[in-house]
Amino acid sequence: MNTICLISIILLIWFRTDAWIEYCRIFDLNLISFYKDFDIKYNNDVSLTYLQYLRIYHNCFFIRLITCPICLTIWLGLLISMFTSIILLPVYVIGALLLFLIIDKLLG
């Protein structure tokens, strides 16, 4: 259950907050976040989200992986299940996605 909660929290923070981009601004991590270019693009189009920006301007396999909730959940579940039990991968993925969706609906 802890693993499911951990993956869901990661998903909520990544997909529903601006925490990543804000921390990158604070610590000046432009090389791994492109926040300066995002800020320029955002000033021209305030409806642009950071994940949309990544898909449009930095489209590659890794970006598509981290901007897809299902893909990211599977890879996070796989990573964690390598240290626990690979048999639990489906439980981690389905449980985390369900919890993420439930919390997302409750918050939004």
N, C-alpha and C positions, 0 to 999 in steps of 0.2 A: 504493500500500500504506500510506503514511503517513496518508492521509486515512481509510482504513478503520480503522486502529488508533486514530486520534483520535476518531472517532465512537463506536467501541466502548468506549473509555475513558470518554467522557462518559456513555454509557449505563450502564456498570457503576457509576460514581460516583453517578449520579442514582437508579438503580433498586435498587442493592444496598448502599448505605451511607447513613449519616445525616450525611454531610459538609455538605450544604447547610444543614440545620437547625442543625447545630452552629456553623458559621461565622456564621449569622445571629444566633445567641445571643451569640456572642463580640463581634460588631460592632454589636449592638443594631439589627438591620435588621427590626424587626417590621412595618414598612409594606409590605415586599415579600415577607414570608414568613409572617406571622400566627403566629409561633412561640409567642407568649404564649397565644393561644387554643388552639393545638395542645397546649401543655403542660397546660392545664386539662383538655381533653378526654382526653388521654393518661392523666392521673392517675385518671380515672374508668373508663377502659378500656385496660389495658396492651397489649392485642392490636392496638390501632389504630396503623396506620403513617401516616407523613406523607402519602404519596400517597393513601391511603384518606381521610384527613382532608380533603385538598383536594377530592377528588371529592364527598364528602358535604356539606361546608359551604361550598364556594366553586365550585360546579359552573357552568362556562361553557365556551365553545368553547376558549379558551386553556388552561384547566386540563385539559380532556379531551385536548387536543393533547399536553401535556407529561407526562401520566400514561399514555399509550399508547406502548409501545416502538416499534411499527411506525410510528406517526404521527410521533413525534419523530425517528426515523431518517430518514424521508423528508424532513422539513423541514430537518434538519441537512445531509443529503446535497444537497438542493437549494441551500441557502445556500452550501455549499462549492463545488459544481459551477458556480455562477454566476461564481466567480472563477477556476476552472480550465477545465473543459469540460463543458457540459451533457450531452454524449453519454455521459459517464462516470457519470451519476446512477444508473442501474441497478446498475452495478458497485459503487459506493459503498454503496448501500442493501443489496443482497443480501450483499455481503462483510462489512459492518459487523454486520448482524443475525446472520449465521452465526458470526462471531468472538465476538460478545457471547454467543450461546447456548452455544458451546463453552466459553468461559472460565467462564460461569455454572455450567455442569454440572460443570466441574473443581473449582470452588471450593465447590460446594454439595452 
